[in-house]
Amino acid sequence: MRAKIALLGCGNPARRWHLPTLAELSKRGEIDFVALCDLDEQLAAQSGAAYGVPYYTSAEEMLDRHKDILVVDVVTGDPTHHVLGRMMAEHGKHVMVEKPMALTLTCCDIIIEACRRNGVHFEVAENYFRMPKQRMILKLIEAGVLGDIVRVYFIEPKRQDPFERHVTHGGLGRPIQGFGRTSGMCMDMGAHRLSQLRLYSQSEPRSIAATVRKYGSDPKRIHEDWAHAMIDFRSGAVGIYETSRLGEAQRLCQITGSLGAIQDPDTFGPGIPLRLLSGDTFRDIPVETERRTVDGVDVLQRIVVHTDPAIVYENPFRDYAIDDWRVGHAAEIMSIANAALHDEPAEYGCEGRKDVEMAMAIYESSLNGMAPVCLPLTETTAYEQAVHEDFQAKFGRPVGD
């Protein structure tokens, strides 16, 4: 039996990643990709024609016409995740929402509760940790190759702009989220990187101290353009996260353990620069990759890290025309498909809520002068309350309506 999957939202993320991956998995007999929907009829029609599936501009009509849909992949803007996630659950459909899971923890819980109440599973489309290189890094950490993890560090740019001639900064603007497609850097790329920091540390955060700043003076740009966070993990590891769209581009991922480290200046590149202690010095550990061409696509077969014994990652999609980047998307799609078919929790699910929680703590700490915020959060933060107020002003209804 194969899960019948529909897609909701044909914007850029869907066109670049979800649609071609759904089509390839359907072609290979892993799933049945049966329909898609977008409010923009031209966009829906183009996508439907490109992938040979019926298209709709009404989610209700799509569900009515295809009553055998088992899973809906929601690839829409952040402010709609909780609305559409709940709607799909109330129609008895298993649901996957794009990252970040939702605007606030209240919105995350709307999805979780709707799925619980209607007996369906949910997944969050967090693809970064599912990419082959990241799967291998996690295997190395879990195998104890790096020893006890002491420090995890991500610094990365978004699109880089120059500083203005006279540099000043302000805090978060209102409406806080702007309510475009995305909801700020700490929720956009931050959802990815906070997930990875948490997984690298193999621990949950205990507290976060952070500052979030907006240097650009353009009033139309609501979101922050720089953020820095210090994360105290329960294991004793320290996490550092910095993201910026200003000044000179800087990119680094560093995972430091008691027995070795990975210091990677190119987190999207294929290399795993692993160094381990040998006596009093570090030595580089060879990493080998095997690849072949499948239907014109360069496809990773496996990664071998030559520790003693060697550690191997086998690409579960090595026979499909799916490149390294889309392996993460294929894995998340199969996660919710298998959860629906076998009535078991999806791989990530509620972990996506934890990523939002960390982002909420970053914003809240910044609003309070970098005062540490303890986790887990037990009450609605002032930042979340502001988002809820701005959501109601924008859309004319409370987030839970």
VENURVEN-V315766 format. One record per run of one state. SS is the DSSP state (helix for helix, strand for strand, loop for the rest). FROM is the first residue (numbers start at 0). LEN is the number of residues. If there is no record, write none. Layout:
ss-><SS | SS>
from-><FROM | FROM>
len-><LEN | LEN>
This chain:
ss-><loop | strand | loop | helix | loop | strand | loop | helix | loop | strand | loop | helix | loop | strand | loop | helix | loop | strand | loop | helix | loop | strand | loop | helix | loop | helix | loop | strand | loop | strand | loop | helix | loop | strand | loop | strand | loop | strand | loop | strand | loop | strand | loop | strand | loop | strand | loop | strand | loop | strand | loop | strand | loop | helix | loop | helix | loop | strand | loop | helix | loop>
from-><0 | 3 | 8 | 11 | 27 | 31 | 37 | 40 | 51 | 53 | 56 | 58 | 65 | 70 | 74 | 77 | 90 | 93 | 98 | 104 | 118 | 121 | 125 | 127 | 130 | 131 | 142 | 148 | 161 | 169 | 170 | 188 | 201 | 204 | 214 | 225 | 233 | 237 | 246 | 251 | 257 | 259 | 264 | 273 | 278 | 280 | 284 | 286 | 294 | 296 | 305 | 310 | 314 | 323 | 342 | 350 | 367 | 372 | 374 | 381 | 395>
len-><3 | 5 | 3 | 16 | 4 | 6 | 3 | 11 | 2 | 3 | 2 | 7 | 5 | 4 | 3 | 13 | 3 | 5 | 6 | 14 | 3 | 4 | 2 | 3 | 1 | 11 | 6 | 13 | 8 | 1 | 18 | 13 | 3 | 10 | 11 | 8 | 4 | 9 | 5 | 6 | 2 | 5 | 9 | 5 | 2 | 4 | 2 | 8 | 2 | 9 | 5 | 4 | 9 | 19 | 8 | 17 | 5 | 2 | 7 | 14 | 6>
